[in-house]
Amino acid sequence: MPRPDTTDFGFDHVPLADKQTRVNDVFRSVARRYDLMNDLMSGGLHRAWKDALVTAANPPRNERPFALIDLAGGTGDVAFRVLAAGGPGTRVTVVDINAEMLEIGRARAAEQGLDDAVTFVEGNAEALPLAERGYDVVTIAFGIRNVPRIDAALTEAYRALRPGGRFLCLEFSAADVPGFDTLYDFYSFNVIPALGRVVAGDADAYRYLVESIRHFPRPQIFADMMRSAGFARVSFQRMTGGIVALHSGWRL
């Protein structure tokens, strides 16, 4: 159990103040191949998981204004999916602490002519540089386990939402199908770091990402954390044998 002034970084315990720098180094190393690695690691399943997130976000298809924050989404993957699903009134603000990931997202937005619909902001999920009660939905996909102070990030997401707004978090969890959990562990600890070494040139980064999943709170515990941050009507949906969960909560 980490001391109050330490936290987990994969299977290691590090000073709380050091975790963000270490996480930044991980994503700086893999930024250029991050989305490709997501495809390879999940066999493309991450696309279906993110589609479920976007469906839950439910951007309107008409001209009604709709403002969404995507946290830790620097490459724009979720943002572009939201814009494709929504109408001309949909706007997305991507907040990421990693400049390299944001650089990729901005370049992709320019290529797709989406500069007017998506804004990329360098910022910390624990202290969002955004207005209070200004957004309809806040999303975060596979990023919250990398935040040193998860409770602070949840509080900030709640602060940014309008009354009636929704928080959606897509995150890895624990396999809950007998036999599949063993296979999943073997794949995670053996295949994924090897892929990271070959494709992204960094096995250690992907070893950390695998280890960080094992330290993330199980769905019911994370649901309680969301309630403590003020969210109501909290729920979660397990997918793909339990290895991923989509969490939902509302600001009433």
HELIX and SHEET records of a PDB file:
HELIX    1   1 LEU A   16  VAL A   30  1                                  15    
HELIX    2   2 ALA A   31  ARG A   33  5                                   3    
HELIX    3   3 TYR A   34  SER A   42  1                                   9    
HELIX    4   4 LEU A   45  ALA A   57  1                                  13    
HELIX    5   5 ASP A   77  ALA A   85  1                                   9    
HELIX    6   6 ALA A   99  GLU A  111  1                                  13    
HELIX    7   7 ILE A  144  ASN A  146  5                                   3    
HELIX    8   8 ILE A  150  ALA A  160  1                                  11    
HELIX    9   9 PHE A  180  PHE A  186  1                                   7    
HELIX   10  10 TYR A  187  VAL A  191  3                                   5    
HELIX   11  11 ILE A  192  LEU A  195  1                                   4    
HELIX   12  12 GLY A  196  ALA A  200  3                                   5    
HELIX   13  13 ALA A  203  HIS A  215  1                                  13    
HELIX   14  14 PRO A  219  SER A  228  1                                  10    
HELIX   15  15 THR A  240  GLY A  242  5                                   3    
SHEET    1   A 2 THR A   6  PHE A   9  0                                        
SHEET    2   A 2 ASP A  12  PRO A  15 -1                                        
SHEET    1   B 7 VAL A 118  GLU A 122  0                                        
SHEET    2   B 7 THR A  90  ASP A  96  1                                        
SHEET    3   B 7 PHE A  66  LEU A  71  1                                        
SHEET    4   B 7 TYR A 135  ALA A 141  1                                        
SHEET    5   B 7 LEU A 161  PHE A 172  1                                        
SHEET    6   B 7 VAL A 244  TRP A 250 -1                                        
SHEET    7   B 7 ALA A 232  MET A 239 -1                                        
END                                                                             
